[in-house]
Amino acid sequence: MSKFLFLLILILFTSNSFCQVTPEAFIGMLPSIPQNACSIEKAEQDLFLAKVDSILELIDNERSRRNEEMEANSGSYQKQMTNKLSNQYGLSQEELKKLQSNKKMTQEEKDALINKALQNSGNISLDEVKNLKKMSKEGKEAWAEAYGTEKMAEIQSDPQKNQGEQLKNKNMYDLAKTQKFLLDSLMAIESKFGQQFAEIDRDPDAKIMLDNISKWEQEAGEMMGELSPTESAELEALSQKIKSEKDKYCNKYTPQYVAILHRYESYTKSCLPACYRLESISAQLMKQQAGVDMKQAPGQIGIGKVADYLGLLRSTFKYNLN
């Protein structure tokens, strides 16, 4: 029954009637972490890996669909960005196009448009910018102080006019600050998990066991062929020795891996609100900074987190060498 339900889910998720798939939907499809990774039968192991791979394939399909949607909207985004630049710098659409394709412009024409944009956006001329390059450090500091004083005087002379811009800048600063905090927090947690997984493989005992297995398997390979009863008994004893060492290796390190994996699974589920918040902040910043109203459905970052977990889940049997 469970296999039938999973097959039904696969069919539904790949149906064109579904416009988007959320991270929570993929979370709901996750198989349980195997608790018998060292004793599981090969057929059951293959079935588990096939299930993980099928979910990863669905995630790849969803990512591709989202990328295609983004590409389809790229023309609209470019137009919105151009409108924002046009309003911000007081340039017409034609002037912006000329500036972006400067191969068709003389240097004088280009300088004229840049000067116009600087004057409209910051009340500063291109000549002033060029002169800054020639100034000493003290001269640049004096100019910056004078420019700042001038801007402060403008604000004080008409505070209502500049209040909206100040609030907008503060909002953007707060959003960027929150964005950095969320990103740093997620990266710190994932980095810690990465260190924990790496510590398992850095255990000196692991190398000793793997070296023993490799050496004994080489010895067993050299003994293959026509064997006397005594040699056959020696080969059988060596084979048992190899199996015992492999069992010891798996039983020591798989529980450690699985324990970390359980915590990573919990993290993957609990980080989704932060992922949605990140996407919301990015959309708001894109709207305010570039004038682009992103239409992509939320969940892209969260889907990536689920895919990362599935990659780790797929390695549950990495210490099972039998």
Secondary structure as a PSIPRED ss2 file (coil, helix, strand):
# PSIPRED VFORMAT (PSIPRED V4.0)

   1 M C   1.000  0.000  0.000
   2 S H   0.000  1.000  0.000
   3 K H   0.000  1.000  0.000
   4 F H   0.000  1.000  0.000
   5 L H   0.000  1.000  0.000
   6 F H   0.000  1.000  0.000
   7 L H   0.000  1.000  0.000
   8 L H   0.000  1.000  0.000
   9 I H   0.000  1.000  0.000
  10 L H   0.000  1.000  0.000
  11 I H   0.000  1.000  0.000
  12 L H   0.000  1.000  0.000
  13 F H   0.000  1.000  0.000
  14 T C   1.000  0.000  0.000
  15 S C   1.000  0.000  0.000
  16 N C   1.000  0.000  0.000
  17 S C   1.000  0.000  0.000
  18 F C   1.000  0.000  0.000
  19 C C   1.000  0.000  0.000
  20 Q C   1.000  0.000  0.000
  21 V C   1.000  0.000  0.000
  22 T C   1.000  0.000  0.000
  23 P H   0.000  1.000  0.000
  24 E H   0.000  1.000  0.000
  25 A H   0.000  1.000  0.000
  26 F H   0.000  1.000  0.000
  27 I H   0.000  1.000  0.000
  28 G H   0.000  1.000  0.000
  29 M H   0.000  1.000  0.000
  30 L C   1.000  0.000  0.000
  31 P C   1.000  0.000  0.000
  32 S C   1.000  0.000  0.000
  33 I C   1.000  0.000  0.000
  34 P C   1.000  0.000  0.000
  35 Q C   1.000  0.000  0.000
  36 N C   1.000  0.000  0.000
  37 A C   1.000  0.000  0.000
  38 C C   1.000  0.000  0.000
  39 S C   1.000  0.000  0.000
  40 I C   1.000  0.000  0.000
  41 E C   1.000  0.000  0.000
  42 K H   0.000  1.000  0.000
  43 A H   0.000  1.000  0.000
  44 E H   0.000  1.000  0.000
  45 Q H   0.000  1.000  0.000
  46 D H   0.000  1.000  0.000
  47 L H   0.000  1.000  0.000
  48 F H   0.000  1.000  0.000
  49 L H   0.000  1.000  0.000
  50 A H   0.000  1.000  0.000
  51 K H   0.000  1.000  0.000
  52 V H   0.000  1.000  0.000
  53 D H   0.000  1.000  0.000
  54 S H   0.000  1.000  0.000
  55 I H   0.000  1.000  0.000
  56 L H   0.000  1.000  0.000
  57 E H   0.000  1.000  0.000
  58 L H   0.000  1.000  0.000
  59 I H   0.000  1.000  0.000
  60 D H   0.000  1.000  0.000
  61 N H   0.000  1.000  0.000
  62 E H   0.000  1.000  0.000
  63 R H   0.000  1.000  0.000
  64 S H   0.000  1.000  0.000
  65 R H   0.000  1.000  0.000
  66 R H   0.000  1.000  0.000
  67 N H   0.000  1.000  0.000
  68 E H   0.000  1.000  0.000
  69 E H   0.000  1.000  0.000
  70 M H   0.000  1.000  0.000
  71 E H   0.000  1.000  0.000
  72 A H   0.000  1.000  0.000
  73 N C   1.000  0.000  0.000
  74 S H   0.000  1.000  0.000
  75 G H   0.000  1.000  0.000
  76 S H   0.000  1.000  0.000
  77 Y H   0.000  1.000  0.000
  78 Q H   0.000  1.000  0.000
  79 K H   0.000  1.000  0.000
  80 Q H   0.000  1.000  0.000
  81 M H   0.000  1.000  0.000
  82 T H   0.000  1.000  0.000
  83 N H   0.000  1.000  0.000
  84 K H   0.000  1.000  0.000
  85 L H   0.000  1.000  0.000
  86 S H   0.000  1.000  0.000
  87 N H   0.000  1.000  0.000
  88 Q H   0.000  1.000  0.000
  89 Y H   0.000  1.000  0.000
  90 G C   1.000  0.000  0.000
  91 L C   1.000  0.000  0.000
  92 S C   1.000  0.000  0.000
  93 Q H   0.000  1.000  0.000
  94 E H   0.000  1.000  0.000
  95 E H   0.000  1.000  0.000
  96 L H   0.000  1.000  0.000
  97 K H   0.000  1.000  0.000
  98 K H   0.000  1.000  0.000
  99 L H   0.000  1.000  0.000
 100 Q H   0.000  1.000  0.000
 101 S C   1.000  0.000  0.000
 102 N H   0.000  1.000  0.000
 103 K H   0.000  1.000  0.000
 104 K H   0.000  1.000  0.000
 105 M C   1.000  0.000  0.000
 106 T C   1.000  0.000  0.000
 107 Q H   0.000  1.000  0.000
 108 E H   0.000  1.000  0.000
 109 E H   0.000  1.000  0.000
 110 K H   0.000  1.000  0.000
 111 D H   0.000  1.000  0.000
 112 A H   0.000  1.000  0.000
 113 L H   0.000  1.000  0.000
 114 I H   0.000  1.000  0.000
 115 N H   0.000  1.000  0.000
 116 K H   0.000  1.000  0.000
 117 A H   0.000  1.000  0.000
 118 L H   0.000  1.000  0.000
 119 Q H   0.000  1.000  0.000
 120 N H   0.000  1.000  0.000
 121 S H   0.000  1.000  0.000
 122 G H   0.000  1.000  0.000
 123 N C   1.000  0.000  0.000
 124 I C   1.000  0.000  0.000
 125 S C   1.000  0.000  0.000
 126 L H   0.000  1.000  0.000
 127 D H   0.000  1.000  0.000
 128 E H   0.000  1.000  0.000
 129 V H   0.000  1.000  0.000
 130 K H   0.000  1.000  0.000
 131 N H   0.000  1.000  0.000
 132 L H   0.000  1.000  0.000
 133 K H   0.000  1.000  0.000
 134 K H   0.000  1.000  0.000
 135 M C   1.000  0.000  0.000
 136 S C   1.000  0.000  0.000
 137 K H   0.000  1.000  0.000
 138 E H   0.000  1.000  0.000
 139 G H   0.000  1.000  0.000
 140 K H   0.000  1.000  0.000
 141 E H   0.000  1.000  0.000
 142 A H   0.000  1.000  0.000
 143 W H   0.000  1.000  0.000
 144 A H   0.000  1.000  0.000
 145 E H   0.000  1.000  0.000
 146 A H   0.000  1.000  0.000
 147 Y H   0.000  1.000  0.000
 148 G H   0.000  1.000  0.000
 149 T H   0.000  1.000  0.000
 150 E H   0.000  1.000  0.000
 151 K H   0.000  1.000  0.000
 152 M H   0.000  1.000  0.000
 153 A H   0.000  1.000  0.000
 154 E H   0.000  1.000  0.000
 155 I H   0.000  1.000  0.000
 156 Q H   0.000  1.000  0.000
 157 S H   0.000  1.000  0.000
 158 D C   1.000  0.000  0.000
 159 P H   0.000  1.000  0.000
 160 Q H   0.000  1.000  0.000
 161 K H   0.000  1.000  0.000
 162 N H   0.000  1.000  0.000
 163 Q H   0.000  1.000  0.000
 164 G H   0.000  1.000  0.000
 165 E H   0.000  1.000  0.000
 166 Q H   0.000  1.000  0.000
 167 L H   0.000  1.000  0.000
 168 K H   0.000  1.000  0.000
 169 N H   0.000  1.000  0.000
 170 K H   0.000  1.000  0.000
 171 N H   0.000  1.000  0.000
 172 M H   0.000  1.000  0.000
 173 Y H   0.000  1.000  0.000
 174 D H   0.000  1.000  0.000
 175 L H   0.000  1.000  0.000
 176 A H   0.000  1.000  0.000
 177 K H   0.000  1.000  0.000
 178 T H   0.000  1.000  0.000
 179 Q H   0.000  1.000  0.000
 180 K H   0.000  1.000  0.000
 181 F H   0.000  1.000  0.000
 182 L H   0.000  1.000  0.000
 183 L H   0.000  1.000  0.000
 184 D H   0.000  1.000  0.000
 185 S H   0.000  1.000  0.000
 186 L H   0.000  1.000  0.000
 187 M H   0.000  1.000  0.000
 188 A H   0.000  1.000  0.000
 189 I H   0.000  1.000  0.000
 190 E H   0.000  1.000  0.000
 191 S H   0.000  1.000  0.000
 192 K H   0.000  1.000  0.000
 193 F H   0.000  1.000  0.000
 194 G H   0.000  1.000  0.000
 195 Q H   0.000  1.000  0.000
 196 Q H   0.000  1.000  0.000
 197 F H   0.000  1.000  0.000
 198 A H   0.000  1.000  0.000
 199 E H   0.000  1.000  0.000
 200 I H   0.000  1.000  0.000
 201 D H   0.000  1.000  0.000
 202 R C   1.000  0.000  0.000
 203 D C   1.000  0.000  0.000
 204 P H   0.000  1.000  0.000
 205 D H   0.000  1.000  0.000
 206 A H   0.000  1.000  0.000
 207 K H   0.000  1.000  0.000
 208 I H   0.000  1.000  0.000
 209 M H   0.000  1.000  0.000
 210 L H   0.000  1.000  0.000
 211 D H   0.000  1.000  0.000
 212 N H   0.000  1.000  0.000
 213 I H   0.000  1.000  0.000
 214 S H   0.000  1.000  0.000
 215 K H   0.000  1.000  0.000
 216 W H   0.000  1.000  0.000
 217 E H   0.000  1.000  0.000
 218 Q H   0.000  1.000  0.000
 219 E H   0.000  1.000  0.000
 220 A H   0.000  1.000  0.000
 221 G H   0.000  1.000  0.000
 222 E H   0.000  1.000  0.000
 223 M C   1.000  0.000  0.000
 224 M C   1.000  0.000  0.000
 225 G C   1.000  0.000  0.000
 226 E C   1.000  0.000  0.000
 227 L C   1.000  0.000  0.000
 228 S C   1.000  0.000  0.000
 229 P H   0.000  1.000  0.000
 230 T H   0.000  1.000  0.000
 231 E H   0.000  1.000  0.000
 232 S H   0.000  1.000  0.000
 233 A H   0.000  1.000  0.000
 234 E H   0.000  1.000  0.000
 235 L H   0.000  1.000  0.000
 236 E H   0.000  1.000  0.000
 237 A H   0.000  1.000  0.000
 238 L H   0.000  1.000  0.000
 239 S H   0.000  1.000  0.000
 240 Q H   0.000  1.000  0.000
 241 K H   0.000  1.000  0.000
 242 I H   0.000  1.000  0.000
 243 K H   0.000  1.000  0.000
 244 S H   0.000  1.000  0.000
 245 E H   0.000  1.000  0.000
 246 K H   0.000  1.000  0.000
 247 D H   0.000  1.000  0.000
 248 K H   0.000  1.000  0.000
 249 Y H   0.000  1.000  0.000
 250 C H   0.000  1.000  0.000
 251 N H   0.000  1.000  0.000
 252 K H   0.000  1.000  0.000
 253 Y H   0.000  1.000  0.000
 254 T H   0.000  1.000  0.000
 255 P H   0.000  1.000  0.000
 256 Q H   0.000  1.000  0.000
 257 Y H   0.000  1.000  0.000
 258 V H   0.000  1.000  0.000
 259 A H   0.000  1.000  0.000
 260 I H   0.000  1.000  0.000
 261 L H   0.000  1.000  0.000
 262 H H   0.000  1.000  0.000
 263 R H   0.000  1.000  0.000
 264 Y H   0.000  1.000  0.000
 265 E H   0.000  1.000  0.000
 266 S H   0.000  1.000  0.000
 267 Y H   0.000  1.000  0.000
 268 T H   0.000  1.000  0.000
 269 K H   0.000  1.000  0.000
 270 S H   0.000  1.000  0.000
 271 C C   1.000  0.000  0.000
 272 L H   0.000  1.000  0.000
 273 P H   0.000  1.000  0.000
 274 A H   0.000  1.000  0.000
 275 C H   0.000  1.000  0.000
 276 Y H   0.000  1.000  0.000
 277 R H   0.000  1.000  0.000
 278 L H   0.000  1.000  0.000
 279 E H   0.000  1.000  0.000
 280 S H   0.000  1.000  0.000
 281 I H   0.000  1.000  0.000
 282 S H   0.000  1.000  0.000
 283 A H   0.000  1.000  0.000
 284 Q H   0.000  1.000  0.000
 285 L H   0.000  1.000  0.000
 286 M H   0.000  1.000  0.000
 287 K H   0.000  1.000  0.000
 288 Q H   0.000  1.000  0.000
 289 Q H   0.000  1.000  0.000
 290 A H   0.000  1.000  0.000
 291 G C   1.000  0.000  0.000
 292 V C   1.000  0.000  0.000
 293 D C   1.000  0.000  0.000
 294 M C   1.000  0.000  0.000
 295 K C   1.000  0.000  0.000
 296 Q C   1.000  0.000  0.000
 297 A C   1.000  0.000  0.000
 298 P C   1.000  0.000  0.000
 299 G C   1.000  0.000  0.000
 300 Q H   0.000  1.000  0.000
 301 I H   0.000  1.000  0.000
 302 G H   0.000  1.000  0.000
 303 I H   0.000  1.000  0.000
 304 G H   0.000  1.000  0.000
 305 K H   0.000  1.000  0.000
 306 V H   0.000  1.000  0.000
 307 A H   0.000  1.000  0.000
 308 D H   0.000  1.000  0.000
 309 Y H   0.000  1.000  0.000
 310 L H   0.000  1.000  0.000
 311 G H   0.000  1.000  0.000
 312 L H   0.000  1.000  0.000
 313 L H   0.000  1.000  0.000
 314 R H   0.000  1.000  0.000
 315 S H   0.000  1.000  0.000
 316 T H   0.000  1.000  0.000
 317 F H   0.000  1.000  0.000
 318 K C   1.000  0.000  0.000
 319 Y C   1.000  0.000  0.000
 320 N C   1.000  0.000  0.000
 321 L C   1.000  0.000  0.000
 322 N C   1.000  0.000  0.000
